[in-house]
């Protein structure tokens, strides 16, 4: 039986436009969308009541391991800078993760994303005391809720060369697994923490592994001035020079054209223009940058910008709103259309990595669809859509979510999995993890 959504306002993001009509879903794909999409005998028909229907959203950079961090014990002392935030909070948290915490953090994070209409997660994982098999555990948690994902393990030297080698091995294993499966549900990249925690040899190993699989490297870049400062002090070269000499941003290589640079907050205008023109995307994470007090990314000088949360949930509509407000606060010459384009860019990146079109309501695209209860109180058309996305429509309006043609949320009720059981497991796992944190 095919599923047909009728009487909908279709809000397309790439390119941004609005049309009245419906969506036909056959199996895991959309087979028709628009004014001529009408029911046939035997179809399952859902009347959307004139409300907005959108493609599933994509989180362009996140850390699902932080899903169990809400309410966690405070650090042993108040961090004075970003490096201390890493050392006293996040690097303690990731060391406290065990296999159960990894899997349930994937499920809890995916559930939170689902309720916000986010159906694909591009994640950057770290668990230095449980590396081998960690990406399988994370994927299982995500799978239990039904989302798509692009995963990598954070290679770093901060836990010794043995830890770096194990991280590379985990990336290699998962890359091979995803290449064999090639199912459009999960994909892999090569993860790297940041250049200041990686030797030249480790950076080159990340690039070489990515080249072997024609994949990209997912790495934090210039999130804070310490990235460049430590590179100069410890490795004798500026951050950007190190990225260049290891081949990560070589415009002639497939690795660069497939890579994601997260943040870029403290790139100079010249470096921002040069690096962003050579890679697949730069992930902008405005709420995280504000939370960590690291500053504002040079958005005006960056190209290929996609939107992420850096682990502060997966509410992409809220993130887009934050991106607009901080741009206004910083007096940046950024239009609201530029902000919405960041949502579309995340979906294009995910589509390329997954080998499956997501983020679009069109024939052949994955049937990842959000049905809202947002019946616009003012005209919604091609010109006004951006205003509705930033000032009107929010995750509170998400009523139903379909992923791969399967109902995952219907009338705000979870389908296909036990939400209460996930919450119970999350609570138990968080208590155990917090106990390990206190013992550190």
N, C-alpha and C positions, 0 to 999 in steps of 0.2 A: 504494500500500500504506500503510495506517494503522499508526502505532506505538502500542503499548499497553505501559505499564509496570505490572507486577503485583507483588503481595506486597510492598507498600511501606508505610512509616509516613509519611503525608503531614503535613508540618509547615507549617501555614499561618501567615503572619505578620500578616495584616490581615483579620480579627482573629486573635489568637494562639490556635490550637487544633490538636489532633492527631486524625487518624483513620486507620484502616487501610483500605487499598484500592489503587486504581490511578489511572492517568492515561491518557486517550486523546488522541493528537495526530493531527490531520488537516491536512495542509498546514502553514501557519504558525501554526495556532491550537490551543488546547486545546478539545476538544469535550465532554469529560466528565472528572470527577475525583471520586473517592470510593469508597465501598464497592460501588457498583453498576457500576463501570467494569470490564467484563469483555471478554476477547478474542472476536473473531469469526473465522470462517474467512478465511484470507488475510492476517491482521494480522501485522506484525512484533512479536513479543512479547519483552519483556525482564523477566526475573524479578529483582527487586531484593533478594531474599534477606532481607526483613524490615528492610532498612536505611532510613534517613531519606531522603526525597525532599522538596525544597524548591523554591520559585520562585527564579529568578535574582535576585541582589541588585543594588542600585543604589548607586553612589558619589555622594553628594549634593553634593560640591564637591571638585574635584581640579584639578591642573595637570600634564597629561601631558608638558609640555615638560621636566619634571624627571626623566623616565624615564632620560635619559642622564647624570644628575648623580652617580650612584653611583660613588664613587672619584675624583671630579673634583679638579683641583688646588686646594689651599687658597687662601683669599683672601690678598691682599698683606699684610694685617695682621689681627689678631684683632678682630672686631667687638665694640664695647663696649655696644651697645644694639640694639634691633630695627631702627631706621632704618639703622644701619650694616650690619646683616645684609642688608637689602634692597640697599643701595648696593654692598656689597663681594662679595656672593654672587649673589643672584637677579637683580639688574638687570644684572650682568655676564654671567650665564649666558644670559639671554634675548636680549641683544645679540649673542651668539655663535652663535645659531641661524641656519642657512640652510635652504633648501627641503628638502634631503635630510634634515637633522637633524629638522625638524618632522615629516616623514612617518614616519620610522623611530621617532621617539619615540612617535608614536601607536600604531605596531604593537607596539613593546616594552612600552609601558604597557598596551595592550589584552591582550597575551599574559599578562602578570603578573596582570591582573584575572581573565582567564578561568580560570586555575589556582586562583584563590580562590573561584570561583563567582559572581563579579561580572560581570553581563552588560550593564549600562547604565552609562555614564559621563556625569556632568554636569560639563563641563570649562570652565576659564577660561584662555584662551590668551594668550600674549604673545611677540612676536618682532619688536622694533622695526626691525630691519634687513631684515626680510622679511615685510611686512604683507600686501600684496596677494596674494590667493589662498591665504593661509596656512591658512585654515579648510578649504579643499578638500584641501590636502595632509594636514592632520591627519585629516580624515575618511577619506581614502584609506588611511592607516595603520591606522585603527580597522577599516575595512571589510575589510582584508586578513585580519584575525583573525575577523571576523564579529560584533563587538559593536554595540550601539546607542549613540547618543550625543546629547547636547544641548551644542552648542558656542557660544562667543561669543569675540570679540576684546577684549582689555583696552584700552579707550580711556583715554588718559592724556595730560597735558600735559608730562610729564617729558622727552619727546623733542622739545619744541617744538610749536607750533600745527600745523605741517605733519603731524607724527606723529599728533596728535589727530584731525585731519581724515581722514587715511588710515585710522585705526582705525575711525572712524565709517563710512567708505565700505565697509570690509571687512565690518562688521556688517550694513550695509544690503544689500550684495550677497548675503551668505549667508542672511539672513532671507528675501529674495525667492526664492532658490534652493530653500530648504526649503519655503516656502509653495507653490511650484509643484509640487514633488515630492510633498509630503504623503504619504510612504510609511511612516511609523511607524518608520523606521530611524534617521533623523537629524532633529534639530530645532535651532532657533536661539533665542538670547536676545541682548540688547544687553549687551556687557561693559563694565565700568568698573572701573578699578583700585581706587582709594579716593578719598574726597573731598579728602584733603590733597594729591593730585597732579592735581586737576582744578579748573579755574576754574569760576566760576558758569556762564559761557556753555557750557562743555563739558559740565557736569553737565546743564544744561537740554537740550542737544542730544541727550544720551543718552536722557533721558526722552521728548523729542519723537519720536525715532526709535522707541522702544518703543511709544509711543501709536499711531504710524502703522501698526504691524503688530499691535496688540493683544497685544504681547509684554511680557515683564518685563525688568528690569535685574538683572544678576548683578554684585554689587559687594561689596568688602571693607568692613566697617564696624567701627570701634573695635577693631581687632585689637590695637592698642597705644595708649597714651596720646598718642603723637605724632600720631595722626589728628586728635584734637580740638585739641591744642596748636597744630599748624601751621595748622589751619583758622582758629583765633582770631587767630594772629599774621599770617598771610598774607592771609586773606580777611575778617577782621573779624567773624567770627561763629562760634559753636560748631558742631561737627560736626552735631548733630541739627537745629539751626536751618537749616543749609545744605541738608540733605536735604529738609527741609520746604519751604523757599522755592523749590527747583527743581522741586517737585511729585512727587518720587520716592515719598514716603510719604503722599501725599494719599489718604485712605481712600475718597474718592468716585471715584477714577480706576482704570481697568483696569490701569495700569502697576503700581501698588502691589500689587494683588491677585495679580499674576503674578510679582513680583520675589523674588529670593533675596538675603538679606543674609548674608554669610559672616563667621563668628566672633562679633562682638558682645561680645568679651571684656571690654571696658572701658566698657560701657554701665552707667549707674546703674540701680538696680532700677526706678525710675519710667520711664526712657527704654526700658529693656528691655521692660517691659510694653506701653508705648504703641507702639513701633515694630513689635514682633513681632505685635501684634494687627492691624496694617494691611497686612502683606505676606504672600506665599504661604508663605515658610519662612525660618528662620534655620538656617544650616549650622554645626553643632558639629563641631570638628576637634580632639579632645583630644590626640592624639599630637603633632600639629604645634604646638599651643599649648605643650605641655611642651618640645618640642625647641627652640622659639624663646624660651622662658622669658618668655612674654607674660602668663601668668596663667591663671585659670580663668573661663570664661564664667558669667554669672549665670543658670544653667540654671533655678533655682527661679522666676525671674521671666519666663522666655521661653515663648512658646507657638509651636506650629508648628515644633518643632525637628526637623531631619533630620540624618543623620549623613554626614560627609564625611571625607576624609583630607588635604586640602590638598596633595596631591602625594606624600604618603608612602605610595606603593603604592596598592592598592585592596582590601586584605584587610578586608572590612567586618565579619567575625566578630571579628577581632582588634581592630578599632576599637571595636566594641561592648563588648568585654571591657575595653579601656582606659577607655572612657567610664564603665563601672561602677566600676573601681578608683579613678580620680581623683575620682569623686563621693564615694566612701567616704572617701578621704583628706581631701577638703575638708569632710567632715561635712555634705554636702548631703542634704536630705530627698528623695532621688530613689529610686524603687523600681526593681528590675531590669525590671519591666514597662515603665517609662518609657523605659529604654534600648532595649529591643526595639522599642518604638513609634517610635523614631527611624529604625530600618531601614525600617519600613513607611511612614513619612512621606516618605522619599527616593523610594520607589517611586511613591507617589501624585503627587508633584511631576513625576517623569519621565513618568508616564502622561498627565497633563494636557498637558504640553508636546509629547509625541510624538503625541498623539491615538490612543493604543493602550494598552490596559491591560497593564501589566507588574507583576511582583511578586506575582502571585496564581495559585493553581492552581484555576481555575474556568472554566466554559464561556465561550468567547469571548475569553479572555485570550490574549496572545501566548504561544506555546509556548517560553518561556524557562525551562528546568527544570534543577535540579541533582540528580544522583543521587550519594549518598554511600556510603561503606562503613561508616558509623556505625550499628552495631547496638547500641542502648542497653544498657548493663550494669545499669541500674536502670530502674524504670518510667518510661515517657514518656507523659504525658497532658497535658490542658489546664493543669493546675496546675503540673506539674513542667517543662513545656517551657522556661520561662525559665531554669531552672537548668541545663538541658542546653545551651542556647544560649550561656550565659556561662561555664560551667565544664567543659563536656564537648565539644561539637561544635566543630570548628575547620576551617580551610581545608585542613589536612592530610588531612581525610576526603573531600574532593571527588574523586570518581572519574570521573564523566561530566558533560558539560555539553551541553545542547541549546539552541540559540538560533534562534528563528523556525522551529522544526521540523527544524533541521539539526544533526546531530552535529558539535560543534566540539571536544569532548574525549571520548575513549572509552577506558576503561581507562588513563586518564592520558596517552594518546597524542593529539597534535594531529591533527585531521582538516581537510582542505580548504585547508591552507596549509603552507608549509615552515618549521618552527620553527627549524631550523638556519640557514637562509638569513636569517631575521630577526635571529638572534643575530650572524651574521657582519656584516650590514649595520650593526647597532647598534654593534658594536665599531669598525668602520672610521669610522663617522660620529662616534662619541664621541671618537676619537683626533684627528680633524680639528677638532672643536669645542673640545676641550681645548687644542689648539695655538693657536687663535684667542684663547682665554681667557688663555693665558700671554703672548700678544703685546700684550694690552691695557695 
